[in-house]
């Protein structure tokens, strides 16, 4: 099987991390991978906060409905959308829809790159955006879309089952 497809199948949500810090170069590579995501009109309406400070990670964990693994991960990447960047070209649809698609693609790239680099990660969407904004002093022009705790997995991550292609697709 193609190596890239193997990475897709190996990726899983990791919620238990070793305390070892993630080297800055690997964090940089994750952000670079995110920036290669497709985006409507190549507008790239995203901004990323890389959080390694324990106090701020605890604040993010609290904002994420007490999901403690957010604070326990050595790093957490906060993926933000910049709706106005998409709105300038695509109007309301860009502001409310395209920028979300674009940041979702960037988030998926972070997850896949994490797996490729031997790291674990998890897409966290359950959080209070206003609290996240307050934790990091995020300007109003950015909207927090996802939290991605990142680190070296502690133990073997749990693999989940996937629905078979025949069950989720129809060829016409």
C-alpha positions as CSV (number, residue, x, y, z in Angstrom):
1,X,0.0,0.0,0.0
2,X,1.1,3.5,-0.7
3,X,2.9,5.1,2.3
4,X,0.6,8.1,2.3
5,X,-2.5,5.9,2.5
6,X,-0.8,3.9,5.3
7,X,-0.5,7.2,7.3
8,X,-4.2,7.8,6.7
9,X,-5.0,4.4,8.2
10,X,-2.5,4.7,11.1
11,X,-3.9,8.1,12.3
12,X,-6.0,7.8,15.4
13,X,-7.0,10.1,18.2
14,X,-4.4,10.2,21.0
15,X,-5.5,11.3,24.4
16,X,-2.6,10.0,26.5
17,X,0.8,11.6,26.1
18,X,4.3,11.1,27.4
19,X,5.6,14.2,29.2
20,X,8.5,14.6,26.7
21,X,8.4,18.0,25.0
22,X,7.9,18.1,21.3
23,X,10.9,19.6,19.6
24,X,10.3,23.1,18.1
25,X,11.3,21.8,14.7
26,X,8.6,19.2,14.7
27,X,6.0,21.8,15.7
28,X,7.2,24.0,12.9
29,X,6.8,21.1,10.5
30,X,3.2,20.6,11.7
31,X,2.4,24.2,11.0
32,X,4.0,24.0,7.6
33,X,1.9,20.9,6.8
34,X,-1.2,22.8,7.8
35,X,-0.3,25.6,5.4
36,X,-0.3,23.2,2.5
37,X,-4.0,22.4,3.0
38,X,-6.2,23.5,0.1
39,X,-8.2,26.6,0.6
40,X,-10.9,28.4,-1.4
41,X,-9.2,30.8,-3.8
42,X,-5.9,29.9,-2.1
43,X,-6.8,32.6,0.5
44,X,-5.4,30.5,3.4
45,X,-7.7,32.0,6.0
46,X,-6.0,30.4,9.0
47,X,-3.8,31.4,12.0
48,X,-2.2,29.0,14.5
49,X,-1.3,29.4,18.1
50,X,1.3,26.9,19.3
51,X,0.8,26.6,23.1
52,X,3.4,24.9,25.3
53,X,3.0,27.0,28.5
54,X,1.4,24.8,31.2
55,X,-0.8,27.6,32.6
56,X,-2.2,28.4,29.1
57,X,-2.7,24.7,28.3
58,X,-4.6,24.3,31.6
59,X,-6.8,27.3,30.6
60,X,-7.5,25.7,27.2
61,X,-8.3,22.4,29.0
62,X,-10.8,24.2,31.2
63,X,-12.3,25.9,28.1
64,X,-12.5,22.5,26.5
65,X,-15.1,21.3,29.0
66,X,-12.4,19.9,31.4
67,X,-10.8,17.6,28.8
68,X,-7.7,17.2,30.9
69,X,-5.6,15.6,28.1
70,X,-5.5,19.0,26.4
71,X,-3.3,20.3,29.4
72,X,-1.4,17.0,29.7
73,X,-0.1,17.1,26.1
74,X,3.3,18.8,25.7
75,X,1.8,21.1,23.1
76,X,-1.6,22.2,21.8
77,X,-2.1,23.9,18.5
78,X,-5.1,26.2,18.3
79,X,-6.4,26.4,14.8
80,X,-8.2,29.7,14.0
81,X,-10.1,30.9,11.0
82,X,-9.9,34.4,9.7
83,X,-13.4,34.8,8.2
84,X,-12.9,38.3,6.8
85,X,-10.1,37.0,4.6
86,X,-12.5,34.6,2.9
87,X,-15.4,37.2,2.9
88,X,-13.4,39.7,0.9
89,X,-13.5,37.4,-2.1
90,X,-16.5,35.1,-1.5
91,X,-18.9,37.3,0.6
92,X,-21.1,35.7,3.2
93,X,-20.5,32.1,1.9
94,X,-16.7,32.7,2.3
95,X,-17.2,34.1,5.8
96,X,-19.4,31.4,7.2
97,X,-18.5,28.3,5.1
98,X,-15.3,28.4,3.1
99,X,-13.1,29.5,5.9
100,X,-14.4,26.6,8.0
101,X,-13.7,24.1,5.3
102,X,-10.3,25.6,4.8
103,X,-9.3,25.4,8.5
104,X,-10.8,21.9,8.7
105,X,-8.4,20.8,5.9
106,X,-5.5,22.5,7.7
107,X,-6.4,20.7,10.9
108,X,-6.5,17.4,9.1
109,X,-3.1,18.1,7.7
110,X,-1.8,18.6,11.3
111,X,-3.3,15.3,12.4
112,X,-1.7,13.4,9.4
113,X,1.6,15.1,9.8
114,X,1.6,14.2,13.5
115,X,1.2,10.6,12.6
116,X,3.9,10.7,10.0
117,X,6.3,12.3,12.5
118,X,5.7,9.7,15.2
119,X,3.5,12.0,17.3
120,X,0.0,11.6,18.5
121,X,-2.7,14.2,18.2
122,X,-6.5,14.6,18.7
123,X,-9.0,17.0,17.1
124,X,-10.9,18.7,19.8
125,X,-14.0,20.6,18.7
126,X,-15.9,20.7,22.0
127,X,-14.8,24.0,23.7
128,X,-16.1,27.4,24.6
129,X,-14.6,29.6,21.9
130,X,-14.8,32.8,24.0
131,X,-12.9,31.1,26.8
132,X,-10.2,29.9,24.3
133,X,-10.0,33.5,23.0
134,X,-9.5,34.8,26.5
135,X,-6.9,32.2,27.4
136,X,-4.7,33.3,24.5
137,X,-5.8,36.9,24.0
138,X,-6.9,36.1,20.5
139,X,-7.9,39.1,18.5
140,X,-11.5,39.4,17.3
141,X,-10.5,38.9,13.6
142,X,-9.7,35.2,14.4
143,X,-12.2,32.5,15.4
144,X,-11.0,29.4,17.2
145,X,-12.0,26.3,15.2
146,X,-10.1,23.4,16.7
147,X,-7.7,22.5,19.5
148,X,-5.1,19.9,18.6
149,X,-3.1,18.5,21.5
150,X,0.2,17.0,20.3
151,X,2.8,14.8,21.9
152,X,4.4,11.4,21.9
153,X,1.7,8.8,22.5
154,X,1.7,7.0,25.9
155,X,1.0,3.4,25.2
156,X,-0.6,2.0,22.1
157,X,-3.4,4.3,20.8
158,X,-6.9,2.7,20.5
159,X,-7.8,1.9,16.9
160,X,-11.4,2.4,16.0
161,X,-13.3,0.7,13.2
162,X,-14.4,2.4,10.0
163,X,-17.5,1.8,8.0
164,X,-16.7,0.0,4.8
165,X,-16.6,2.0,1.5
166,X,-19.6,0.0,0.2
167,X,-21.7,1.3,3.1
168,X,-20.8,5.0,2.7
169,X,-20.6,5.5,-1.1
170,X,-22.7,5.1,-4.1
171,X,-21.2,4.9,-7.6
172,X,-23.4,6.4,-10.3
